[in-house]
Amino acid sequence: MKKILIAFLLLSVFALSACNQDTGSDESYQVVTVLNDGMWSYDSNESPESYEQGSKIATISKKTDPEVTPGTNESNYFEKGTKIYSIKGKDELIMAVEPSGKKSILRKNEN
């Protein structure tokens, strides 16, 4: 009898958890770009106009799906061809310049 009760409880838990899954598309993801020296994330608090663009350090070779962790020189946000530049005097920041010319600041992740 205990085995039947345990089996019923487990099935109930699985059924309830399946009913509670959100399949909406309003999920959000962190903008991540991976370069040889680590992982970088978009910093919305930084204005690109506040910094002096340095030398080119990479070009994004592939845009991955948002839920996928990118490989080296890939991003889950920036399009293929986006150029990555150092920022003069700021080792913890880089600048992404999209093919359209739009600039964004990324901050090096601590881990």
Biopython code that builds the backbone (N, CA, C, O; Angstrom):
import numpy as np
from Bio.PDB.StructureBuilder import StructureBuilder

atoms = [
    (1, "MET", "N", (0.823, -1.196, 0.000)),
    (1, "MET", "CA", (0.000, 0.000, 0.000)),
    (1, "MET", "C", (0.867, 1.259, 0.000)),
    (1, "MET", "O", (0.547, 2.248, -0.659)),
    (2, "LYS", "N", (1.988, 1.203, 0.764)),
    (2, "LYS", "CA", (2.865, 2.361, 0.812)),
    (2, "LYS", "C", (3.466, 2.646, -0.566)),
    (2, "LYS", "O", (3.617, 3.803, -0.957)),
    (3, "LYS", "N", (3.808, 1.582, -1.300)),
    (3, "LYS", "CA", (4.403, 1.759, -2.623)),
    (3, "LYS", "C", (3.416, 2.430, -3.571)),
    (3, "LYS", "O", (3.802, 3.279, -4.375)),
    (4, "ILE", "N", (2.165, 2.057, -3.480)),
    (4, "ILE", "CA", (1.143, 2.659, -4.344)),
    (4, "ILE", "C", (0.970, 4.136, -3.996)),
    (4, "ILE", "O", (0.846, 4.974, -4.889)),
    (5, "LEU", "N", (0.962, 4.450, -2.727)),
    (5, "LEU", "CA", (0.816, 5.834, -2.271)),
    (5, "LEU", "C", (2.010, 6.676, -2.725)),
    (5, "LEU", "O", (1.827, 7.799, -3.195)),
    (6, "ILE", "N", (3.210, 6.156, -2.592)),
    (6, "ILE", "CA", (4.416, 6.880, -3.022)),
    (6, "ILE", "C", (4.388, 7.097, -4.535)),
    (6, "ILE", "O", (4.705, 8.184, -5.017)),
    (7, "ALA", "N", (4.011, 6.067, -5.276)),
    (7, "ALA", "CA", (3.932, 6.191, -6.733)),
    (7, "ALA", "C", (2.893, 7.242, -7.126)),
    (7, "ALA", "O", (3.129, 8.036, -8.037)),
    (8, "PHE", "N", (1.763, 7.251, -6.455)),
    (8, "PHE", "CA", (0.720, 8.245, -6.732)),
    (8, "PHE", "C", (1.213, 9.653, -6.426)),
    (8, "PHE", "O", (0.960, 10.574, -7.203)),
    (9, "LEU", "N", (1.899, 9.835, -5.329)),
    (9, "LEU", "CA", (2.438, 11.149, -4.969)),
    (9, "LEU", "C", (3.475, 11.629, -5.992)),
    (9, "LEU", "O", (3.480, 12.797, -6.379)),
    (10, "LEU", "N", (4.344, 10.723, -6.421)),
    (10, "LEU", "CA", (5.348, 11.098, -7.420)),
    (10, "LEU", "C", (4.685, 11.497, -8.741)),
    (10, "LEU", "O", (5.078, 12.490, -9.354)),
    (11, "LEU", "N", (3.697, 10.739, -9.177)),
    (11, "LEU", "CA", (2.986, 11.080, -10.409)),
    (11, "LEU", "C", (2.270, 12.422, -10.279)),
    (11, "LEU", "O", (2.239, 13.205, -11.228)),
    (12, "SER", "N", (1.704, 12.686, -9.122)),
    (12, "SER", "CA", (1.021, 13.958, -8.887)),
    (12, "SER", "C", (2.000, 15.123, -8.967)),
    (12, "SER", "O", (1.691, 16.158, -9.558)),
    (13, "VAL", "N", (3.168, 14.958, -8.380)),
    (13, "VAL", "CA", (4.184, 16.007, -8.408)),
    (13, "VAL", "C", (4.623, 16.269, -9.849)),
    (13, "VAL", "O", (4.729, 17.425, -10.260)),
    (14, "PHE", "N", (4.876, 15.223, -10.609)),
    (14, "PHE", "CA", (5.278, 15.392, -12.010)),
    (14, "PHE", "C", (4.184, 16.079, -12.814)),
    (14, "PHE", "O", (4.470, 16.960, -13.625)),
    (15, "ALA", "N", (2.944, 15.686, -12.599)),
    (15, "ALA", "CA", (1.830, 16.282, -13.345)),
    (15, "ALA", "C", (1.685, 17.759, -13.011)),
    (15, "ALA", "O", (1.483, 18.582, -13.904)),
    (16, "LEU", "N", (1.788, 18.099, -11.730)),
    (16, "LEU", "CA", (1.668, 19.497, -11.326)),
    (16, "LEU", "C", (2.830, 20.334, -11.848)),
    (16, "LEU", "O", (2.628, 21.471, -12.275)),
    (17, "SER", "N", (4.017, 19.799, -11.820)),
    (17, "SER", "CA", (5.163, 20.568, -12.307)),
    (17, "SER", "C", (5.078, 20.768, -13.815)),
    (17, "SER", "O", (5.501, 21.812, -14.313)),
    (18, "ALA", "N", (4.555, 19.819, -14.540)),
    (18, "ALA", "CA", (4.404, 19.956, -15.988)),
    (18, "ALA", "C", (3.369, 21.028, -16.317)),
    (18, "ALA", "O", (3.525, 21.753, -17.300)),
    (19, "CYS", "N", (2.332, 21.137, -15.523)),
    (19, "CYS", "CA", (1.298, 22.140, -15.748)),
    (19, "CYS", "C", (1.784, 23.543, -15.416)),
    (19, "CYS", "O", (1.206, 24.524, -15.883)),
    (20, "ASN", "N", (2.815, 23.648, -14.632)),
    (20, "ASN", "CA", (3.294, 24.934, -14.157)),
    (20, "ASN", "C", (4.406, 25.513, -15.027)),
    (20, "ASN", "O", (4.963, 26.554, -14.680)),
    (21, "GLN", "N", (4.741, 24.886, -16.126)),
    (21, "GLN", "CA", (5.836, 25.377, -16.953)),
    (21, "GLN", "C", (5.374, 26.547, -17.789)),
    (21, "GLN", "O", (4.301, 26.513, -18.392)),
    (22, "ASP", "N", (6.215, 27.613, -17.820)),
    (22, "ASP", "CA", (5.934, 28.801, -18.610)),
    (22, "ASP", "C", (6.629, 28.655, -19.951)),
    (22, "ASP", "O", (7.848, 28.501, -20.015)),
    (23, "THR", "N", (5.861, 28.704, -21.005)),
    (23, "THR", "CA", (6.447, 28.597, -22.341)),
    (23, "THR", "C", (6.393, 29.923, -23.069)),
    (23, "THR", "O", (6.583, 29.969, -24.284)),
    (24, "GLY", "N", (6.138, 31.000, -22.348)),
    (24, "GLY", "CA", (6.078, 32.320, -22.971)),
    (24, "GLY", "C", (7.427, 32.752, -23.510)),
    (24, "GLY", "O", (8.468, 32.235, -23.105)),
    (25, "SER", "N", (7.395, 33.702, -24.425)),
    (25, "SER", "CA", (8.630, 34.160, -25.048)),
    (25, "SER", "C", (9.160, 35.430, -24.404)),
    (25, "SER", "O", (10.034, 36.086, -24.971)),
    (26, "ASP", "N", (8.650, 35.790, -23.232)),
    (26, "ASP", "CA", (9.098, 37.012, -22.581)),
    (26, "ASP", "C", (10.275, 36.755, -21.641)),
    (26, "ASP", "O", (10.508, 37.526, -20.711)),
    (27, "GLU", "N", (11.012, 35.678, -21.883)),
    (27, "GLU", "CA", (12.187, 35.375, -21.079)),
    (27, "GLU", "C", (13.274, 36.370, -21.422)),
    (27, "GLU", "O", (13.318, 36.899, -22.533)),
    (28, "SER", "N", (14.162, 36.626, -20.454)),
    (28, "SER", "CA", (15.265, 37.532, -20.727)),
    (28, "SER", "C", (16.578, 36.803, -20.513)),
    (28, "SER", "O", (16.680, 35.885, -19.698)),
    (29, "TYR", "N", (17.572, 37.232, -21.259)),
    (29, "TYR", "CA", (18.883, 36.618, -21.206)),
    (29, "TYR", "C", (19.930, 37.703, -21.043)),
    (29, "TYR", "O", (19.736, 38.835, -21.484)),
    (30, "GLN", "N", (21.025, 37.361, -20.417)),
    (30, "GLN", "CA", (22.142, 38.274, -20.294)),
    (30, "GLN", "C", (22.887, 38.311, -21.630)),
    (30, "GLN", "O", (23.117, 37.276, -22.254)),
    (31, "VAL", "N", (23.255, 39.514, -22.055)),
    (31, "VAL", "CA", (24.058, 39.657, -23.269)),
    (31, "VAL", "C", (25.472, 39.223, -22.927)),
    (31, "VAL", "O", (26.132, 39.829, -22.082)),
    (32, "VAL", "N", (25.932, 38.167, -23.589)),
    (32, "VAL", "CA", (27.250, 37.604, -23.292)),
    (32, "VAL", "C", (28.070, 37.544, -24.576)),
    (32, "VAL", "O", (27.576, 37.151, -25.634)),
    (33, "THR", "N", (29.334, 37.943, -24.456)),
    (33, "THR", "CA", (30.301, 37.830, -25.535)),
    (33, "THR", "C", (31.532, 37.155, -24.964)),
    (33, "THR", "O", (32.019, 37.549, -23.905)),
    (34, "VAL", "N", (32.044, 36.138, -25.654)),
    (34, "VAL", "CA", (33.207, 35.397, -25.169)),
    (34, "VAL", "C", (34.392, 35.697, -26.091)),
    (34, "VAL", "O", (34.301, 35.561, -27.311)),
    (35, "LEU", "N", (35.495, 36.102, -25.482)),
    (35, "LEU", "CA", (36.743, 36.344, -26.202)),
    (35, "LEU", "C", (37.805, 35.436, -25.607)),
    (35, "LEU", "O", (37.535, 34.713, -24.648)),
    (36, "ASN", "N", (39.003, 35.464, -26.163)),
    (36, "ASN", "CA", (40.089, 34.613, -25.670)),
    (36, "ASN", "C", (40.376, 34.814, -24.184)),
    (36, "ASN", "O", (40.764, 33.874, -23.491)),
    (37, "ASP", "N", (40.186, 36.028, -23.702)),
    (37, "ASP", "CA", (40.537, 36.321, -22.312)),
    (37, "ASP", "C", (39.363, 36.230, -21.349)),
    (37, "ASP", "O", (39.499, 36.629, -20.193)),
    (38, "GLY", "N", (38.228, 35.723, -21.779)),
    (38, "GLY", "CA", (37.125, 35.528, -20.848)),
    (38, "GLY", "C", (35.772, 35.956, -21.380)),
    (38, "GLY", "O", (35.593, 36.192, -22.575)),
    (39, "MET", "N", (34.821, 36.049, -20.455)),
    (39, "MET", "CA", (33.439, 36.355, -20.774)),
    (39, "MET", "C", (33.142, 37.814, -20.420)),
    (39, "MET", "O", (33.562, 38.306, -19.373)),
    (40, "TRP", "N", (32.420, 38.489, -21.295)),
    (40, "TRP", "CA", (32.072, 39.899, -21.147)),
    (40, "TRP", "C", (30.564, 40.043, -21.233)),
    (40, "TRP", "O", (29.913, 39.334, -22.000)),
    (41, "SER", "N", (29.996, 40.967, -20.440)),
    (41, "SER", "CA", (28.555, 41.199, -20.427)),
    (41, "SER", "C", (28.248, 42.666, -20.700)),
    (41, "SER", "O", (29.014, 43.556, -20.328)),
    (42, "TYR", "N", (27.124, 42.901, -21.352)),
    (42, "TYR", "CA", (26.674, 44.256, -21.672)),
    (42, "TYR", "C", (26.494, 45.066, -20.398)),
    (42, "TYR", "O", (25.945, 44.569, -19.414)),
    (43, "ASP", "N", (26.955, 46.314, -20.413)),
    (43, "ASP", "CA", (26.821, 47.212, -19.259)),
    (43, "ASP", "C", (25.977, 48.404, -19.677)),
    (43, "ASP", "O", (26.485, 49.340, -20.296)),
    (44, "SER", "N", (24.695, 48.377, -19.345)),
    (44, "SER", "CA", (23.773, 49.436, -19.757)),
    (44, "SER", "C", (24.025, 50.747, -19.023)),
    (44, "SER", "O", (23.479, 51.780, -19.411)),
    (45, "ASN", "N", (24.836, 50.728, -17.976)),
    (45, "ASN", "CA", (25.125, 51.954, -17.218)),
    (45, "ASN", "C", (26.240, 52.778, -17.843)),
    (45, "ASN", "O", (26.501, 53.898, -17.403)),
    (46, "GLU", "N", (26.895, 52.244, -18.854)),
    (46, "GLU", "CA", (28.038, 52.925, -19.463)),
    (46, "GLU", "C", (27.668, 53.449, -20.852)),
    (46, "GLU", "O", (27.074, 52.737, -21.662)),
    (47, "SER", "N", (28.030, 54.704, -21.108)),
    (47, "SER", "CA", (27.786, 55.328, -22.403)),
    (47, "SER", "C", (29.046, 55.234, -23.259)),
    (47, "SER", "O", (30.114, 55.659, -22.818)),
    (48, "PRO", "N", (28.948, 54.688, -24.472)),
    (48, "PRO", "CA", (30.131, 54.560, -25.332)),
    (48, "PRO", "C", (30.807, 55.902, -25.620)),
    (48, "PRO", "O", (32.020, 55.958, -25.824)),
    (49, "GLU", "N", (30.034, 56.966, -25.637)),
    (49, "GLU", "CA", (30.581, 58.288, -25.923)),
    (49, "GLU", "C", (31.516, 58.777, -24.818)),
    (49, "GLU", "O", (32.272, 59.726, -25.025)),
    (50, "SER", "N", (31.471, 58.142, -23.652)),
    (50, "SER", "CA", (32.306, 58.537, -22.520)),
    (50, "SER", "C", (33.714, 57.966, -22.597)),
    (50, "SER", "O", (34.559, 58.289, -21.761)),
    (51, "TYR", "N", (33.977, 57.119, -23.593)),
    (51, "TYR", "CA", (35.259, 56.404, -23.655)),
    (51, "TYR", "C", (35.930, 56.571, -25.003)),
    (51, "TYR", "O", (35.280, 56.821, -26.018)),
    (52, "GLU", "N", (37.263, 56.425, -24.989)),
    (52, "GLU", "CA", (38.044, 56.500, -26.209)),
    (52, "GLU", "C", (38.326, 55.082, -26.706)),
    (52, "GLU", "O", (38.932, 54.265, -26.013)),
    (53, "GLN", "N", (37.867, 54.821, -27.928)),
    (53, "GLN", "CA", (38.051, 53.504, -28.542)),
    (53, "GLN", "C", (39.531, 53.242, -28.773)),
    (53, "GLN", "O", (40.251, 54.092, -29.298)),
    (54, "GLY", "N", (39.977, 52.052, -28.373)),
    (54, "GLY", "CA", (41.363, 51.652, -28.573)),
    (54, "GLY", "C", (41.515, 50.797, -29.818)),
    (54, "GLY", "O", (40.830, 51.006, -30.819)),
    (55, "SER", "N", (42.414, 49.840, -29.743)),
    (55, "SER", "CA", (42.695, 48.994, -30.901)),
    (55, "SER", "C", (41.705, 47.827, -30.994)),
    (55, "SER", "O", (41.137, 47.384, -29.996)),
    (56, "LYS", "N", (41.523, 47.347, -32.229)),
    (56, "LYS", "CA", (40.625, 46.211, -32.462)),
    (56, "LYS", "C", (41.255, 44.955, -31.873)),
    (56, "LYS", "O", (42.434, 44.677, -32.092)),
    (57, "ILE", "N", (40.445, 44.191, -31.113)),
    (57, "ILE", "CA", (40.957, 42.972, -30.487)),
    (57, "ILE", "C", (40.272, 41.703, -31.001)),
    (57, "ILE", "O", (40.795, 40.604, -30.816)),
    (58, "ALA", "N", (39.116, 41.841, -31.640)),
    (58, "ALA", "CA", (38.416, 40.653, -32.151)),
    (58, "ALA", "C", (37.271, 41.072, -33.068)),
    (58, "ALA", "O", (36.874, 42.237, -33.117)),
    (59, "THR", "N", (36.761, 40.086, -33.785)),
    (59, "THR", "CA", (35.544, 40.242, -34.584)),
    (59, "THR", "C", (34.644, 39.063, -34.241)),
    (59, "THR", "O", (35.101, 37.920, -34.201)),
    (60, "ILE", "N", (33.368, 39.339, -33.994)),
    (60, "ILE", "CA", (32.421, 38.273, -33.657)),
    (60, "ILE", "C", (32.262, 37.372, -34.886)),
    (60, "ILE", "O", (31.928, 37.837, -35.975)),
    (61, "SER", "N", (32.509, 36.079, -34.687)),
    (61, "SER", "CA", (32.444, 35.126, -35.787)),
    (61, "SER", "C", (31.096, 34.419, -35.892)),
    (61, "SER", "O", (30.783, 33.815, -36.918)),
    (62, "LYS", "N", (30.285, 34.499, -34.802)),
    (62, "LYS", "CA", (28.998, 33.791, -34.820)),
    (62, "LYS", "C", (28.084, 34.377, -33.762)),
    (62, "LYS", "O", (28.516, 34.690, -32.652)),
    (63, "LYS", "N", (26.806, 34.524, -34.122)),
    (63, "LYS", "CA", (25.783, 34.892, -33.151)),
    (63, "LYS", "C", (25.050, 33.618, -32.759)),
    (63, "LYS", "O", (24.486, 32.932, -33.611)),
    (64, "THR", "N", (25.058, 33.301, -31.461)),
    (64, "THR", "CA", (24.384, 32.102, -30.978)),
    (64, "THR", "C", (22.958, 32.431, -30.564)),
    (64, "THR", "O", (22.589, 33.603, -30.488)),
    (65, "ASP", "N", (22.160, 31.416, -30.297)),
    (65, "ASP", "CA", (20.830, 31.630, -29.741)),
    (65, "ASP", "C", (20.976, 32.264, -28.361)),
    (65, "ASP", "O", (21.976, 32.021, -27.684)),
    (66, "PRO", "N", (20.004, 33.072, -27.925)),
    (66, "PRO", "CA", (20.120, 33.773, -26.641)),
    (66, "PRO", "C", (20.345, 32.862, -25.433)),
    (66, "PRO", "O", (21.030, 33.244, -24.485)),
    (67, "GLU", "N", (19.773, 31.664, -25.468)),
    (67, "GLU", "CA", (19.888, 30.782, -24.307)),
    (67, "GLU", "C", (21.149, 29.932, -24.324)),
    (67, "GLU", "O", (21.370, 29.129, -23.417)),
    (68, "VAL", "N", (21.979, 30.103, -25.354)),
    (68, "VAL", "CA", (23.203, 29.314, -25.498)),
    (68, "VAL", "C", (24.403, 30.137, -25.053)),
    (68, "VAL", "O", (24.528, 31.307, -25.414)),
    (69, "THR", "N", (25.289, 29.523, -24.267)),
    (69, "THR", "CA", (26.528, 30.201, -23.881)),
    (69, "THR", "C", (27.457, 30.193, -25.089)),
    (69, "THR", "O", (27.772, 29.130, -25.623)),
    (70, "PRO", "N", (27.897, 31.377, -25.523)),
    (70, "PRO", "CA", (28.729, 31.452, -26.723)),
    (70, "PRO", "C", (30.114, 30.854, -26.529)),
    (70, "PRO", "O", (30.615, 30.762, -25.408)),
    (71, "GLY", "N", (30.731, 30.446, -27.648)),
    (71, "GLY", "CA", (32.116, 30.005, -27.654)),
    (71, "GLY", "C", (33.026, 31.211, -27.890)),
    (71, "GLY", "O", (32.556, 32.349, -27.900)),
    (72, "THR", "N", (34.311, 30.971, -28.077)),
    (72, "THR", "CA", (35.279, 32.043, -28.274)),
    (72, "THR", "C", (34.951, 32.855, -29.528)),
    (72, "THR", "O", (34.682, 32.300, -30.594)),
    (73, "ASN", "N", (34.981, 34.167, -29.376)),
    (73, "ASN", "CA", (34.652, 35.138, -30.427)),
    (73, "ASN", "C", (33.215, 35.006, -30.925)),
    (73, "ASN", "O", (32.918, 35.283, -32.087)),
    (74, "GLU", "N", (32.337, 34.580, -30.031)),
    (74, "GLU", "CA", (30.912, 34.482, -30.327)),
    (74, "GLU", "C", (30.126, 35.323, -29.330)),
    (74, "GLU", "O", (30.627, 35.677, -28.262)),
    (75, "SER", "N", (28.889, 35.636, -29.694)),
    (75, "SER", "CA", (28.009, 36.412, -28.830)),
    (75, "SER", "C", (26.591, 35.890, -28.956)),
    (75, "SER", "O", (26.202, 35.377, -30.005)),
    (76, "ASN", "N", (25.818, 36.020, -27.883)),
    (76, "ASN", "CA", (24.410, 35.644, -27.956)),
    (76, "ASN", "C", (23.536, 36.868, -28.246)),
    (76, "ASN", "O", (22.311, 36.808, -28.142)),
    (77, "TYR", "N", (24.187, 37.980, -28.613)),
    (77, "TYR", "CA", (23.456, 39.209, -28.933)),
    (77, "TYR", "C", (23.979, 39.882, -30.201)),
    (77, "TYR", "O", (23.207, 40.210, -31.101)),
    (78, "PHE", "N", (25.285, 40.084, -30.264)),
    (78, "PHE", "CA", (25.865, 40.818, -31.379)),
    (78, "PHE", "C", (25.959, 39.952, -32.636)),
    (78, "PHE", "O", (26.264, 38.761, -32.568)),
    (79, "GLU", "N", (25.692, 40.573, -33.776)),
    (79, "GLU", "CA", (25.726, 39.884, -35.063)),
    (79, "GLU", "C", (27.151, 39.530, -35.466)),
    (79, "GLU", "O", (28.112, 40.159, -35.023)),
    (80, "LYS", "N", (27.270, 38.523, -36.305)),
    (80, "LYS", "CA", (28.547, 38.177, -36.912)),
    (80, "LYS", "C", (29.087, 39.428, -37.605)),
    (80, "LYS", "O", (28.343, 40.142, -38.277)),
    (81, "GLY", "N", (30.375, 39.686, -37.438)),
    (81, "GLY", "CA", (30.988, 40.866, -38.041)),
    (81, "GLY", "C", (31.121, 42.045, -37.099)),
    (81, "GLY", "O", (31.801, 43.017, -37.425)),
    (82, "THR", "N", (30.476, 41.982, -35.921)),
    (82, "THR", "CA", (30.636, 43.048, -34.928)),
    (82, "THR", "C", (32.095, 43.078, -34.495)),
    (82, "THR", "O", (32.682, 42.039, -34.193)),
    (83, "LYS", "N", (32.672, 44.260, -34.465)),
    (83, "LYS", "CA", (34.078, 44.405, -34.101)),
    (83, "LYS", "C", (34.187, 44.772, -32.623)),
    (83, "LYS", "O", (33.398, 45.563, -32.106)),
    (84, "ILE", "N", (35.173, 44.185, -31.959)),
    (84, "ILE", "CA", (35.408, 44.421, -30.536)),
    (84, "ILE", "C", (36.713, 45.199, -30.382)),
    (84, "ILE", "O", (37.744, 44.815, -30.933)),
    (85, "TYR", "N", (36.655, 46.293, -29.628)),
    (85, "TYR", "CA", (37.808, 47.157, -29.424)),
    (85, "TYR", "C", (38.119, 47.296, -27.939)),
    (85, "TYR", "O", (37.234, 47.211, -27.088)),
    (86, "SER", "N", (39.390, 47.510, -27.653)),
    (86, "SER", "CA", (39.774, 47.857, -26.285)),
    (86, "SER", "C", (39.318, 49.291, -26.038)),
    (86, "SER", "O", (38.979, 50.023, -26.968)),
    (87, "ILE", "N", (39.317, 49.670, -24.775)),
    (87, "ILE", "CA", (39.021, 51.048, -24.390)),
    (87, "ILE", "C", (40.260, 51.571, -23.685)),
    (87, "ILE", "O", (40.743, 50.966, -22.728)),
    (88, "LYS", "N", (40.766, 52.687, -24.159)),
    (88, "LYS", "CA", (42.003, 53.246, -23.615)),
    (88, "LYS", "C", (41.851, 53.539, -22.128)),
    (88, "LYS", "O", (40.952, 54.267, -21.707)),
    (89, "GLY", "N", (42.762, 52.949, -21.337)),
    (89, "GLY", "CA", (42.791, 53.187, -19.897)),
    (89, "GLY", "C", (41.791, 52.394, -19.082)),
    (89, "GLY", "O", (41.671, 52.624, -17.878)),
    (90, "LYS", "N", (41.065, 51.467, -19.696)),
    (90, "LYS", "CA", (40.026, 50.692, -18.986)),
    (90, "LYS", "C", (40.133, 49.218, -19.355)),
    (90, "LYS", "O", (39.477, 48.768, -20.295)),
    (91, "ASP", "N", (40.942, 48.471, -18.636)),
    (91, "ASP", "CA", (41.120, 47.045, -18.932)),
    (91, "ASP", "C", (39.873, 46.212, -18.675)),
    (91, "ASP", "O", (39.721, 45.138, -19.257)),
    (92, "GLU", "N", (38.970, 46.690, -17.808)),
    (92, "GLU", "CA", (37.781, 45.921, -17.458)),
    (92, "GLU", "C", (36.617, 46.169, -18.422)),
    (92, "GLU", "O", (35.563, 45.547, -18.287)),
    (93, "LEU", "N", (36.799, 47.074, -19.397)),
    (93, "LEU", "CA", (35.751, 47.395, -20.361)),
    (93, "LEU", "C", (36.249, 47.191, -21.784)),
    (93, "LEU", "O", (37.437, 47.342, -22.068)),
    (94, "ILE", "N", (35.319, 46.844, -22.678)),
    (94, "ILE", "CA", (35.590, 46.796, -24.109)),
    (94, "ILE", "C", (34.413, 47.445, -24.824)),
    (94, "ILE", "O", (33.359, 47.664, -24.229)),
    (95, "MET", "N", (34.601, 47.750, -26.110)),
    (95, "MET", "CA", (33.545, 48.375, -26.891)),
    (95, "MET", "C", (33.206, 47.468, -28.080)),
    (95, "MET", "O", (34.091, 47.016, -28.807)),
    (96, "ALA", "N", (31.922, 47.218, -28.257)),
    (96, "ALA", "CA", (31.435, 46.471, -29.415)),
    (96, "ALA", "C", (30.889, 47.479, -30.421)),
    (96, "ALA", "O", (30.083, 48.339, -30.067)),
    (97, "VAL", "N", (31.327, 47.374, -31.670)),
    (97, "VAL", "CA", (30.831, 48.249, -32.730)),
    (97, "VAL", "C", (30.167, 47.355, -33.772)),
    (97, "VAL", "O", (30.829, 46.613, -34.497)),
    (98, "GLU", "N", (28.849, 47.446, -33.825)),
    (98, "GLU", "CA", (28.067, 46.612, -34.732)),
    (98, "GLU", "C", (28.243, 47.082, -36.180)),
    (98, "GLU", "O", (28.637, 48.225, -36.411)),
    (99, "PRO", "N", (27.955, 46.216, -37.153)),
    (99, "PRO", "CA", (28.068, 46.621, -38.558)),
    (99, "PRO", "C", (27.266, 47.892, -38.874)),
    (99, "PRO", "O", (27.629, 48.639, -39.783)),
    (100, "SER", "N", (26.197, 48.138, -38.142)),
    (100, "SER", "CA", (25.376, 49.345, -38.336)),
    (100, "SER", "C", (26.046, 50.600, -37.786)),
    (100, "SER", "O", (25.612, 51.716, -38.072)),
    (101, "GLY", "N", (27.113, 50.415, -36.987)),
    (101, "GLY", "CA", (27.793, 51.550, -36.366)),
    (101, "GLY", "C", (27.421, 51.766, -34.905)),
    (101, "GLY", "O", (28.071, 52.546, -34.209)),
    (102, "LYS", "N", (26.381, 51.083, -34.434)),
    (102, "LYS", "CA", (25.960, 51.220, -33.043)),
    (102, "LYS", "C", (27.052, 50.691, -32.118)),
    (102, "LYS", "O", (27.612, 49.620, -32.351)),
    (103, "LYS", "N", (27.348, 51.455, -31.063)),
    (103, "LYS", "CA", (28.392, 51.082, -30.112)),
    (103, "LYS", "C", (27.782, 50.693, -28.769)),
    (103, "LYS", "O", (26.791, 51.275, -28.330)),
    (104, "SER", "N", (28.389, 49.704, -28.128)),
    (104, "SER", "CA", (27.963, 49.244, -26.802)),
    (104, "SER", "C", (29.197, 48.977, -25.962)),
    (104, "SER", "O", (30.264, 48.645, -26.478)),
    (105, "ILE", "N", (29.028, 49.131, -24.649)),
    (105, "ILE", "CA", (30.112, 48.850, -23.702)),
    (105, "ILE", "C", (29.843, 47.521, -23.029)),
    (105, "ILE", "O", (28.721, 47.235, -22.613)),
    (106, "LEU", "N", (30.902, 46.701, -22.926)),
    (106, "LEU", "CA", (30.808, 45.429, -22.209)),
    (106, "LEU", "C", (31.829, 45.431, -21.084)),
    (106, "LEU", "O", (32.919, 45.989, -21.207)),
    (107, "ARG", "N", (31.449, 44.792, -19.982)),
    (107, "ARG", "CA", (32.297, 44.716, -18.792)),
    (107, "ARG", "C", (32.745, 43.260, -18.615)),
    (107, "ARG", "O", (31.961, 42.331, -18.808)),
    (108, "LYS", "N", (34.006, 43.082, -18.247)),
    (108, "LYS", "CA", (34.541, 41.728, -18.039)),
    (108, "LYS", "C", (33.896, 41.104, -16.806)),
    (108, "LYS", "O", (33.812, 41.732, -15.751)),
    (109, "ASN", "N", (33.446, 39.866, -16.951)),
    (109, "ASN", "CA", (32.856, 39.152, -15.823)),
    (109, "ASN", "C", (33.956, 38.791, -14.833)),
    (109, "ASN", "O", (35.089, 38.517, -15.228)),
    (110, "GLU", "N", (33.625, 38.793, -13.564)),
    (110, "GLU", "CA", (34.580, 38.550, -12.490)),
    (110, "GLU", "C", (35.039, 37.092, -12.420)),
    (110, "GLU", "O", (36.179, 36.828, -12.035)),
    (111, "ASN", "N", (34.183, 36.152, -12.780)),
    (111, "ASN", "CA", (34.522, 34.736, -12.581)),
    (111, "ASN", "C", (35.382, 34.197, -13.624)),
    (111, "ASN", "O", (35.744, 33.021, -13.581)),
]
sb = StructureBuilder()
sb.init_structure("model")
sb.init_model(0)
sb.init_chain("A")
sb.init_seg("    ")
for serial, (resi, resn, name, xyz) in enumerate(atoms, 1):
    if name == "N":
        sb.init_residue(resn, " ", resi, " ")
    sb.init_atom(name, np.array(xyz, "f"), 0.0, 1.0, " ", f" {name:<3s}", serial, name[0])
structure = sb.get_structure()
